């Protein structure tokens, strides 16, 4: 089996790698597009976070449905949800200062 056993811990580790990797990749793409078109607001926040969230949810769906790795997909989805809630809490705290 190419992908190995279906484990929740493997999904959590994959999520902790995938979340910053996808965000970094989108940041680089946004930077290249900003330089090419001269518009710094192409990927402004929270647009880039929403794109990263959509890509990661699609990744977890592929793991669960297409590759039949349900536990691994749940691990990735858990990390994505925790990251999203962390971002929401952090952005709310910055705006409202509590």
Secondary structure, DSSP 8 states (H G I E B T S, - for coil): --S----HHHHHHHHHHHHHHHHHHHHHHHHHHHHHHT-TTTT-TTHHHHHHHHHHHHHHHIIIIIS--HHHHHHHHHHHHHHHHHHHHHHHHHHH--
